[in-house]
Amino acid sequence: MNIGQIAKMAQQMQAQMAQAQEELKETTLEATAGGGVKVVITGAQEIRSIEIDPSAVDPDEVEMLQDLVLSAVNEAIGRSKELERERMGSIAGGMGMPGMPGLPGFG
């Protein structure tokens, strides 16, 4: 493989990564906790909404509600990061570059 081919592959990969990042911004995922808290997040880890079912609100158990919100947010972030790894990893793998440690979304 010559330097020209490598440069062309790098440009293609960069364009595909930019497109994947834009798609991740628009892709939404949901996570719930305790049946009463739902978090909607994008593939770019931007929280779009947090919904709390009124039945989950008990003034005597605010700490439990806080724990449910925290749990749902962390689950949503985990799902979002996994989606990002899958999307970005498929680009690197498709370019014949398995695993790129040190770069976001790779390895």
Rosetta blueprint (number, residue, H / E / L):
1 M L
2 N L
3 I H
4 G H
5 Q H
6 I H
7 A H
8 K H
9 M H
10 A H
11 Q H
12 Q H
13 M H
14 Q H
15 A H
16 Q H
17 M H
18 A H
19 Q H
20 A H
21 Q H
22 E H
23 E H
24 L H
25 K H
26 E H
27 T L
28 T E
29 L E
30 E E
31 A E
32 T E
33 A E
34 G L
35 G L
36 G L
37 V E
38 K E
39 V E
40 V E
41 I E
42 T E
43 G L
44 A L
45 Q L
46 E L
47 I E
48 R E
49 S E
50 I E
51 E E
52 I E
53 D L
54 P H
55 S H
56 A H
57 V L
58 D L
59 P H
60 D H
61 E H
62 V H
63 E H
64 M H
65 L H
66 Q H
67 D H
68 L H
69 V H
70 L H
71 S H
72 A H
73 V H
74 N H
75 E H
76 A H
77 I H
78 G H
79 R H
80 S H
81 K H
82 E H
83 L H
84 E H
85 R H
86 E H
87 R H
88 M H
89 G H
90 S H
91 I H
92 A H
93 G H
94 G H
95 M L
96 G L
97 M L
98 P L
99 G L
100 M L
101 P L
102 G L
103 L L
104 P L
105 G L
106 F L
107 G L
